[in-house]
Amino acid sequence: MIQPISKFSTNNYYKNNSINFKNAAAQTTLAKDSANLNISEKRDMAIINFIEKTEKTQKQSQMLGIISLAAIIPLCFLPLIVTKKKGGNFTGADNTKIFKSLKDDTAIPTLDTCKSINEKLRNFLQTQVDFAKANPEDIAATGVKNPANRLILYGAPGSGKSFFAKIFAKTLDANYKEVQYADFNSKWAGEGTANMKKTFENVLNEAKKEPMKKFVLTFNEIDTLVQPAEAMQSNYARGGGSHNISKLEERSTFLNYIDRLSEEAPNVTIIGTTNLSPQNKGLDGAAMSRFKNLMEVSYPDKTCLLEALKSNIRSLGDGEIFIGTNKDSLEEFAQSMVDRKSSFRDLNNVFENSKSYYLNDYMKDKNSKYKLDYLKRALDSISSTDGEIAGKL
């Protein structure tokens, strides 16, 4: 940086050239010097102004350089930031969440204790439990080449598909893990496939660590994971772009890992749940060929709804007493829900709403008890159910 020349500094100049008047001769000499000084001063002041302007310009340039550098530096780290952001979309608990045991979960019954399940579904799941319990020697002795531990539970929304998958796992005394497409999905091209690989690798690693332990892996809404390849190819041909390419990659990855699990981790049972019926061809054919055991989970009948209702009521302090004194009324109530094509989810919503009426009375009188009227009022407050809506379409 150019520094000011001290000789031409205004203060130094007048300090070094200060004059004392002592006589006329000196005054005459001063006059001449003053004339010369005016010319010299103007020249010097011009130089000083030039230097000061130059220095000011340089300072401004330096400041601009600093500001520019401050703006450029973050751009240097932008790839790292983007990478972290992309990777951060799915590095949470859902991707790396380990299997968990359902043994101590009192809200999940076993096939032996569950009363809100029809016999057809119970027998189907029990058969799969018996097969899953077979050891490699038993399988080899019977000539079975590939494990049949690939199940599809399909049916209406709220019919209990995921719940029955948990009942199956608890009956098998298996560790349980549940995933869905939202756990894999990403706005970044290719990351959905990478996320899916991470999950499957975690499953393989855990299953191999405990080869004698049983594991159940449930894919909720499996149709969102493996849409029919024909549909995705058709969308791509119509301009669907990279999204459909990513979906095809995810589908291929899913199918490959399903095969790997059969070979490398036969102690893992995979259950897919979906609202779509295989008969309507809404599910990918290649995926369905790997899931040879399909079972429809229909709307619950009166017996199932009644038992589910009793199970909910037992969670209340005086639940058993209420059930004993309202036996006939509860059966009528269960039938009314069947008539409305209610699902288990509908029943749970009605029961939860009924407790809000109970709370209102309890806040007024602490001696209040749960009443059948709360259930009826809650049911009347629901204008429609999944079943009724489906029936009108």
C-alpha positions in Angstrom: 0.0 0.0 0.0 1.3 3.5 -0.9 2.1 5.5 2.3 1.8 9.3 2.5 5.1 11.1 2.0 5.9 13.0 5.3 7.6 15.9 3.5 4.3 16.8 1.9 2.2 16.3 4.9 0.3 19.5 5.5 1.1 19.7 9.2 4.8 18.9 8.8 5.1 21.3 5.9 3.9 24.4 7.9 5.8 23.2 11.0 9.1 23.0 9.2 8.6 26.3 7.3 7.4 28.5 10.1 9.2 31.9 9.9 10.0 34.7 12.5 10.0 38.3 11.2 13.2 39.9 12.5 14.0 42.7 9.9 12.9 44.2 6.7 15.4 42.3 4.6 14.2 39.1 6.0 10.6 40.4 5.3 11.6 41.0 1.6 13.1 37.6 1.4 10.0 36.2 2.9 7.8 37.9 0.3 9.8 36.3 -2.5 9.7 33.0 -0.7 5.9 33.4 -0.2 5.4 33.8 -3.8 7.4 30.8 -4.6 5.6 29.0 -1.8 2.2 29.7 -3.3 3.3 27.9 -6.5 5.1 25.2 -4.7 2.3 24.7 -2.1 -0.3 24.3 -4.8 1.8 21.7 -6.5 2.5 20.0 -3.2 -1.1 20.1 -2.2 -2.1 18.6 -5.5 0.4 15.7 -4.9 -1.0 15.3 -1.4 -4.6 15.1 -2.6 -3.6 12.6 -5.3 -1.9 10.4 -2.7 -4.8 10.7 -0.3 -7.2 9.8 -3.1 -5.0 6.9 -4.2 -4.8 5.6 -0.6 -8.5 6.0 -0.1 -9.2 4.1 -3.4 -6.8 1.4 -2.3 -8.5 1.1 1.1 -11.9 0.8 -0.7 -10.5 -1.8 -3.0 -9.1 -3.8 -0.1 -12.4 -3.6 1.7 -14.2 -4.7 -1.4 -11.7 -7.6 -1.7 -12.4 -8.6 1.8 -16.2 -8.5 1.3 -15.8 -10.5 -2.0 -13.6 -13.0 -0.2 -16.2 -13.4 2.5 -18.8 -14.0 -0.1 -16.7 -16.5 -2.0 -15.5 -18.6 1.0 -19.0 -20.0 1.8 -19.3 -21.0 -1.9 -16.1 -23.1 -1.5 -17.9 -25.1 1.2 -21.2 -25.3 -0.6 -20.7 -28.8 -1.9 -20.1 -29.9 1.7 -23.2 -28.1 2.9 -25.3 -29.6 0.1 -23.9 -33.0 0.8 -24.7 -32.7 4.4 -28.2 -31.4 3.6 -28.8 -34.3 1.2 -27.5 -36.9 3.6 -29.5 -35.3 6.5 -32.8 -36.1 4.8 -32.7 -39.6 6.1 -30.0 -40.1 8.7 -32.5 -40.1 11.6 -33.8 -42.9 13.8 -36.1 -44.5 11.2 -33.2 -45.5 8.9 -31.0 -47.1 11.6 -33.6 -48.0 14.1 -32.9 -51.5 15.4 -35.5 -54.3 15.7 -37.4 -54.3 19.0 -39.0 -57.1 20.9 -42.8 -56.9 21.4 -42.7 -59.4 24.3 -43.5 -56.8 27.0 -45.9 -54.8 24.9 -49.2 -55.4 26.7 -51.2 -53.6 24.0 -50.2 -56.4 21.5 -51.8 -59.8 22.0 -50.7 -63.1 20.5 -52.8 -65.3 18.2 -53.7 -67.4 21.2 -55.0 -64.4 23.2 -56.4 -62.2 20.5 -60.2 -62.5 20.2 -60.7 -59.7 17.6 -59.5 -61.8 14.7 -61.5 -64.0 12.3 -60.6 -67.7 12.1 -59.5 -67.6 8.5 -56.8 -64.9 9.2 -55.9 -66.6 12.5 -55.3 -69.9 10.8 -53.3 -68.3 8.0 -51.0 -66.5 10.4 -50.6 -69.5 12.7 -49.5 -71.6 9.7 -46.9 -69.0 8.9 -45.8 -69.0 12.5 -45.3 -72.7 12.5 -43.3 -72.6 9.3 -41.1 -69.8 10.6 -40.3 -71.8 13.7 -39.0 -74.7 11.7 -35.2 -75.0 11.8 -33.0 -75.5 8.7 -32.9 -79.3 9.3 -36.7 -79.4 9.3 -36.9 -77.4 6.1 -34.3 -79.6 4.4 -36.0 -82.8 5.5 -39.2 -81.8 3.9 -37.6 -80.7 0.7 -38.5 -77.0 0.9 -36.1 -75.0 -1.2 -37.1 -71.5 -0.5 -38.7 -70.2 2.8 -42.3 -69.1 2.4 -41.8 -66.3 4.9 -43.0 -63.5 2.5 -46.6 -62.4 3.3 -48.9 -59.8 1.9 -51.8 -58.5 4.0 -54.2 -56.5 1.9 -57.5 -54.9 2.7 -59.5 -51.8 3.5 -57.9 -48.8 5.4 -58.1 -49.3 9.2 -58.8 -53.1 9.0 -55.8 -53.9 11.2 -53.2 -55.0 8.8 -50.2 -53.5 10.7 -51.7 -54.6 14.0 -52.0 -58.2 12.9 -48.4 -58.1 11.6 -47.4 -57.2 15.1 -49.5 -60.0 16.6 -47.8 -62.4 14.2 -44.3 -61.1 15.4 -45.2 -61.4 19.0 -46.6 -64.9 18.6 -43.4 -65.9 16.8 -41.4 -64.2 19.6 -39.6 -62.2 16.9 -38.0 -58.9 17.0 -40.0 -56.4 15.0 -39.2 -53.5 12.6 -41.7 -51.4 10.6 -40.8 -49.1 7.7 -42.7 -47.2 5.1 -41.8 -45.3 1.9 -41.6 -41.9 3.7 -38.5 -43.4 5.5 -36.7 -43.8 2.2 -38.1 -40.9 0.1 -35.9 -38.0 -0.7 -36.0 -35.0 -3.1 -32.5 -35.8 -4.1 -32.1 -38.0 -7.1 -30.7 -41.4 -6.2 -30.8 -40.9 -2.4 -34.0 -42.8 -2.0 -32.2 -45.9 -3.4 -29.2 -45.3 -1.1 -31.5 -45.0 1.9 -33.2 -48.2 1.0 -29.9 -50.0 0.8 -28.9 -48.7 4.2 -32.0 -50.1 5.8 -31.7 -53.5 4.1 -28.0 -53.7 5.1 -28.9 -53.0 8.7 -31.5 -55.8 8.6 -29.0 -58.2 7.1 -26.4 -57.4 9.6 -28.7 -57.8 12.6 -30.2 -61.1 11.3 -26.8 -62.6 10.7 -25.6 -61.7 14.1 -28.4 -63.8 15.7 -29.1 -66.6 13.1 -31.3 -68.5 15.7 -33.4 -65.4 16.4 -36.5 -64.6 14.4 -37.1 -61.2 12.9 -40.2 -59.6 11.3 -39.8 -56.7 8.8 -43.1 -55.0 7.9 -43.4 -52.6 4.9 -46.4 -50.5 5.3 -48.2 -49.5 2.1 -45.8 -51.6 0.1 -47.4 -50.5 -3.1 -45.7 -47.1 -2.8 -42.3 -48.9 -2.7 -42.8 -51.1 -5.7 -45.2 -49.6 -8.2 -45.8 -51.6 -11.4 -42.8 -51.2 -13.7 -45.1 -50.9 -16.7 -46.8 -47.8 -15.2 -43.5 -46.1 -14.3 -42.1 -46.8 -17.8 -45.3 -45.4 -19.3 -45.0 -42.2 -17.2 -41.4 -41.8 -18.2 -42.3 -42.1 -21.9 -44.8 -39.3 -21.4 -42.2 -37.1 -19.9 -42.1 -38.3 -16.3 -38.4 -37.5 -16.1 -35.9 -38.5 -13.5 -38.5 -39.2 -10.8 -39.7 -42.3 -12.6 -36.1 -43.4 -13.2 -35.5 -43.1 -9.5 -38.6 -45.1 -8.8 -37.4 -47.9 -11.1 -34.1 -47.9 -9.4 -35.8 -48.2 -6.0 -38.0 -51.0 -7.3 -35.0 -52.9 -8.6 -33.1 -52.4 -5.3 -36.1 -53.6 -3.3 -36.5 -56.8 -5.4 -32.8 -57.6 -5.2 -32.7 -57.3 -1.5 -35.8 -59.4 -1.1 -33.9 -62.2 -2.9 -30.8 -61.6 -0.8 -32.7 -61.9 2.5 -34.2 -65.2 1.3 -30.7 -66.6 0.7 -28.6 -64.9 3.5 -31.2 -64.3 6.2 -34.0 -66.9 6.2 -34.7 -66.0 9.8 -36.3 -62.8 8.6 -40.0 -62.8 7.7 -41.1 -59.9 5.5 -44.7 -58.7 5.6 -46.1 -56.2 3.2 -49.4 -54.3 3.9 -51.4 -52.5 1.3 -54.9 -51.2 0.6 -54.8 -52.4 -3.0 -56.1 -55.8 -4.0 -53.7 -58.0 -6.0 -56.7 -59.0 -8.2 -56.9 -55.4 -9.5 -53.2 -55.5 -10.6 -52.4 -52.5 -8.6 -49.3 -54.2 -7.2 -46.0 -54.9 -9.1 -46.0 -58.4 -10.6 -42.3 -59.0 -10.0 -42.8 -58.1 -6.3 -45.9 -60.2 -5.9 -44.1 -63.2 -7.4 -41.8 -63.1 -4.4 -44.7 -62.8 -1.9 -46.5 -66.1 -2.5 -48.7 -65.9 0.6 -51.4 -63.4 0.3 -54.3 -62.8 2.7 -57.1 -60.4 2.7 -57.8 -58.6 5.9 -61.5 -57.7 5.7 -63.6 -55.4 7.8 -64.1 -56.9 11.2 -67.3 -58.8 12.0 -69.5 -58.3 15.0 -67.4 -60.7 17.2 -64.1 -59.0 16.3 -65.5 -55.5 16.9 -67.1 -56.5 20.2 -63.8 -58.0 21.5 -61.9 -55.0 20.3 -64.3 -52.7 22.1 -64.1 -54.7 25.3 -60.3 -54.5 25.1 -60.5 -50.7 24.9 -63.0 -50.5 27.8 -60.8 -52.6 30.0 -58.3 -49.8 30.0 -60.7 -47.8 32.1 -60.5 -48.1 35.9 -64.0 -49.7 36.2 -63.9 -51.3 32.7 -64.7 -54.9 33.8 -67.7 -53.8 35.8 -69.0 -51.7 32.9 -68.6 -54.7 30.5 -70.5 -57.0 32.9 -73.4 -54.7 33.4 -73.8 -53.7 29.7 -73.3 -57.0 27.9 -76.3 -56.9 25.7 -76.0 -53.1 25.0 -72.4 -53.6 23.9 -73.3 -56.3 21.5 -76.0 -54.1 20.0 -73.5 -51.3 19.7 -71.0 -53.6 18.0 -73.7 -54.6 15.5 -74.5 -51.0 14.7 -70.8 -50.4 13.9 -70.8 -53.5 11.6 -73.8 -52.1 9.8 -71.8 -49.0 9.1 -68.9 -51.0 7.8 -66.7 -49.8 10.5 -63.0 -50.6 10.7 -60.9 -51.2 13.8 -59.6 -47.6 13.3 -63.2 -46.3 13.3 -63.8 -48.2 16.6 -60.7 -46.7 18.2 -61.7 -43.2 17.1 -65.2 -43.7 18.5 -63.9 -44.9 21.8 -61.4 -42.1 22.1 -64.1 -39.5 21.4 -66.4 -41.1 24.0 -63.7 -40.5 26.6 -63.9 -36.8 25.9 -67.6 -36.8 27.0 -66.5 -38.8 30.0 -63.9 -36.1 30.8 -66.4 -33.3 30.6 -68.7 -34.9 33.2 -65.7 -35.9 35.4 -64.5 -32.3 35.6 -67.9 -31.4 37.0 -68.2 -34.4 39.3 -65.2 -36.5 40.3 -67.6 -39.4 41.1 -68.7 -39.8 37.5 -68.4 -43.2 35.9 -68.1 -44.1 32.2 -71.5 -44.5 30.5 -72.8 -46.3 27.4 -74.3 -43.0 26.3 -70.7 -41.7 25.7 -70.2 -44.3 23.1 -73.5 -43.6 21.4 -72.9 -39.9 21.3 -69.4 -40.5 19.9 -70.8 -42.8 17.2 -73.5 -40.3 16.2 -70.9 -37.5 15.9 -69.1 -39.4 13.1 -70.8 -38.6 9.8 -69.2 -41.3 7.8 -66.6 -44.1 8.0 -64.0 -45.5 5.6 -66.4 -48.3 4.7 -69.3 -46.0 4.0 -67.2 -43.7 1.8 -65.8 -46.7 -0.1 -69.3 -48.0 -0.6 -70.4 -44.8 -2.2 -67.6 -44.6 -4.8 
